Amino acid sequence: MSIQGGKYGTALQAASSEGRLDIVKLLVEKEADINLQGGKYGTALQAASWGGNLDIMKLLLEKRADINVQGRNYF
């Protein structure tokens, strides 16, 4: 669940960025680390925010995503 690679980092970060709520739910149910940093977008919450995916942000916050994790420079 936490293998990293490419610009997204993990599968959870990729699904969060691309708005794939179905996949995010599955990965969270399988206990993917929601606060793991990696790839271009940092955490899954940051990736969802970058992609404008509010439903995914809400889900991750309900699952206790850490809002205090330092982000990356997106510019």
Buried (B, 14 or more C-beta within 10 A) or exposed (E): EEEEEEEBBBBBBBBBBBBBBEBBBBBBEEEBBBBBBBBBBBBBBBBBBBBEBEEBBEBBBEBEBEEEEEEEEEE
